[in-house]
Amino acid sequence: MELVWMFVILISVMFFIDKVLRKWLGVKKKKISETPGKNIDRWGRGSILVLYLCILPFVIEDSQHMKMFICCYFIVLMGFQLAMERLYLKNKEYMLTLANLLFILMFFYYIDYFI
């Protein structure tokens, strides 16, 4: 039950960070799917997912390695999203992705202390 509450808190804090930073930076919400980079984004996310799903059976045995595997997955996935937003959106939307990435990494790094 504690894990459920931790994820509820994670999602609510990420939503709060998004709203506050959007207001502070004055950024309007725009999607990469509305730009010419739509296919690159789709293929990149799909290939990252397939790669990590292929590696998953080798990592699933140890919980410490699993935690680092999840952190690496978020770094690669959100790093790709950050690069795509920087290239195709041409606004400060990538700053929101960077803030969310840092918060998610802090959450997963310190999750052992909370559970």
ZIVENBEL-V147233 format. One record per residue. RES is the residue in three letters. PHI is phi in degrees with one decimal (999 if undefined). D_LAST is the distance of its C-alpha to the last C-alpha in Angstrom with 1 decimal. Layout:
# ZIVENBEL-V147233
RES & PHI & D_LAST
RES & PHI & D_LAST
This chain:
# ZIVENBEL-V147233
MET & 999 & 10.0
GLU & -64.8 & 6.9
LEU & -65.1 & 7.1
VAL & -63.3 & 10.7
TRP & -65.2 & 10.5
MET & -64.6 & 8.8
PHE & -72.3 & 11.7
VAL & -63.6 & 14.1
ILE & -64.9 & 13.5
LEU & -58.9 & 13.9
ILE & -66.0 & 17.1
SER & -68.9 & 18.4
VAL & -68.5 & 18.1
MET & -64.0 & 19.8
PHE & -63.5 & 22.4
PHE & -63.7 & 23.0
ILE & -60.1 & 23.4
ASP & -61.1 & 25.8
LYS & -63.9 & 27.9
VAL & -66.3 & 28.2
LEU & -68.8 & 29.1
ARG & -62.3 & 31.5
LYS & -69.0 & 33.3
TRP & -67.8 & 33.3
LEU & -86.7 & 34.6
GLY & 68.9 & 36.8
VAL & -100.8 & 35.7
LYS & -86.9 & 36.7
LYS & -73.8 & 34.6
LYS & -141.5 & 36.2
LYS & -106.1 & 35.3
ILE & -68.9 & 36.1
SER & -67.3 & 37.6
GLU & -95.1 & 40.4
THR & -117.3 & 41.5
PRO & -65.3 & 43.4
GLY & -86.3 & 40.2
LYS & -60.2 & 39.0
ASN & -70.0 & 39.8
ILE & -62.9 & 38.4
ASP & -63.1 & 35.1
ARG & -63.7 & 35.0
TRP & -68.2 & 36.0
GLY & -65.6 & 33.6
ARG & -63.7 & 30.5
GLY & -65.3 & 31.8
SER & -69.2 & 32.4
ILE & -65.1 & 29.0
LEU & -62.8 & 27.4
VAL & -63.1 & 29.8
LEU & -60.4 & 29.3
TYR & -71.4 & 25.5
LEU & -69.5 & 25.9
CYS & -72.2 & 28.4
ILE & -83.1 & 26.1
LEU & -53.2 & 23.1
PRO & -61.0 & 24.4
PHE & -80.9 & 24.7
VAL & -102.7 & 21.1
ILE & -65.8 & 19.3
GLU & -72.1 & 19.5
ASP & -115.5 & 17.1
SER & -68.0 & 13.4
GLN & -67.0 & 14.0
HIS & -68.7 & 17.1
MET & -64.9 & 15.7
LYS & -63.2 & 13.4
MET & -69.1 & 16.6
PHE & -62.9 & 18.7
ILE & -65.6 & 16.9
CYS & -62.4 & 17.3
CYS & -64.7 & 20.9
TYR & -61.6 & 21.5
PHE & -66.0 & 20.6
ILE & -63.3 & 22.7
VAL & -68.4 & 25.6
LEU & -65.6 & 25.5
MET & -76.0 & 25.2
GLY & -66.6 & 27.6
PHE & -64.7 & 30.0
GLN & -62.8 & 29.7
LEU & -60.9 & 30.2
ALA & -65.6 & 33.3
MET & -66.0 & 34.7
GLU & -66.2 & 34.2
ARG & -64.8 & 35.9
LEU & -76.8 & 38.8
TYR & -103.9 & 39.5
LEU & -91.2 & 38.5
LYS & 57.5 & 40.0
ASN & -135.3 & 38.1
LYS & -91.9 & 35.0
GLU & -61.8 & 32.7
TYR & -65.2 & 31.2
MET & -65.2 & 29.9
LEU & -67.1 & 27.5
THR & -64.3 & 26.3
LEU & -64.0 & 25.7
ALA & -64.0 & 23.8
ASN & -65.4 & 21.5
LEU & -62.0 & 21.1
LEU & -62.9 & 20.2
PHE & -66.5 & 17.6
ILE & -62.7 & 16.0
LEU & -65.6 & 16.1
MET & -63.1 & 14.5
PHE & -60.9 & 11.6
PHE & -71.0 & 11.2
TYR & -69.0 & 12.0
TYR & -98.9 & 9.3
ILE & -64.9 & 6.4
ASP & -65.0 & 5.5
TYR & -75.7 & 5.8
PHE & -93.5 & 3.8
ILE & -100.7 & 0.0
